[in-house]
Amino acid sequence: MLMAHPAVLQDLIAQYEALTLLGAEESTPQARQRLADISYTLCVATGTRDVDMALIAARHRLSGARPEDDSLLRVGAAAEPVAGV
């Protein structure tokens, strides 16, 4: 399964939380559609079918992650120290 980069997950979570906080579910059709799109994308990015589970999975993957994390580049590679990290 493809794994979303931590920066992408962090952005999706932030957008979801902002839309939820602003009450997008009860707002304009555009706001509801944006919330539905973000929810769907979170589910796809985490391999889940429920937005609550997607949020849990995304937050779990963010544990200790940094936006500049190069983990996608190093998947399957030998764990060698990166200079300057």
C-alpha positions in Angstrom: 0.0 0.0 0.0 1.2 3.5 -0.8 1.8 5.7 2.2 1.0 9.4 2.2 3.9 11.7 3.2 3.5 13.0 6.8 3.3 16.6 5.5 0.3 15.6 3.4 -1.4 13.9 6.3 -0.8 16.8 8.5 -2.3 19.2 6.0 -5.4 17.0 5.5 -5.9 16.8 9.3 -5.6 20.5 9.6 -8.1 21.2 6.8 -10.5 18.6 8.2 -10.3 20.1 11.7 -10.8 23.7 10.4 -13.8 22.8 8.3 -15.3 20.8 11.2 -14.7 23.7 13.6 -16.3 26.1 11.3 -19.4 23.9 11.0 -19.0 23.0 7.4 -21.6 20.1 7.8 -24.3 22.7 8.2 -22.9 25.4 6.0 -22.9 26.1 2.2 -22.9 23.3 -0.3 -19.4 24.2 -1.3 -18.2 23.9 2.4 -20.0 20.5 2.7 -18.4 19.3 -0.5 -14.9 20.4 0.6 -15.4 18.5 3.9 -16.6 15.4 2.0 -13.6 15.7 -0.3 -11.1 16.0 2.6 -12.8 13.1 4.4 -12.5 10.9 1.3 -8.9 11.9 0.7 -8.0 11.1 4.3 -9.6 7.7 4.0 -7.8 6.9 0.8 -4.5 8.2 2.2 -4.8 6.0 5.2 -6.4 2.9 3.7 -9.6 3.2 5.8 -13.3 3.6 5.0 -14.3 5.8 7.9 -13.2 9.3 8.6 -12.8 8.8 12.3 -10.5 5.8 11.7 -8.7 7.8 9.0 -8.0 10.5 11.5 -6.7 8.0 14.1 -4.5 6.3 11.5 -3.1 9.6 10.2 -2.3 10.9 13.6 -0.6 7.6 14.5 1.6 7.9 11.4 2.5 11.4 12.4 3.8 10.4 15.7 7.3 12.0 15.8 7.2 12.7 12.1 8.6 15.9 10.6 7.4 17.5 7.4 10.9 17.2 5.9 11.0 13.5 6.7 12.5 11.6 3.8 11.0 8.3 4.8 9.4 7.8 1.3 12.8 7.9 -0.3 14.3 5.4 2.1 11.7 2.7 2.1 13.4 -0.6 1.7 16.8 1.0 1.8 19.3 0.2 4.5 19.0 2.5 7.5 22.0 4.7 7.0 22.4 7.9 9.0 21.6 11.0 6.9 24.2 13.8 7.2 22.9 16.8 9.2 20.0 14.9 10.8 
